[in-house]
Amino acid sequence: MKNTFGMGDALLFFALAFSFSCVSYLILFVFGLVFSLTLHLFLKHKNKQDNVPLAGYLSLFFSLAYLGHWIGFLPYLYTT
């Protein structure tokens, strides 16, 4: 567990848990994990790395979600 789940992952999950309502967080978290897996499988062929930088991929996904909310594409991000 020490080599697979880093402190950055724990801090990211902790910070994001207080940023959204429970239902919104669960939905975004599941889609974020799917996004991370898809992105990793796509980029794995180019980088040949074995580990998944989950905190980085989830940060990218949640940044895109915030950006979508701020430009009006996702109007109900915080209330579900």
ABEGO torsion letter per residue (X at the ends): XAAABBAAAAAAAAAAAAABBAAAAAAAAAAAAAAAAAAAAAAAAAAGBABBBAAAAAAAAAAAAAAAAAAGABAAAABX
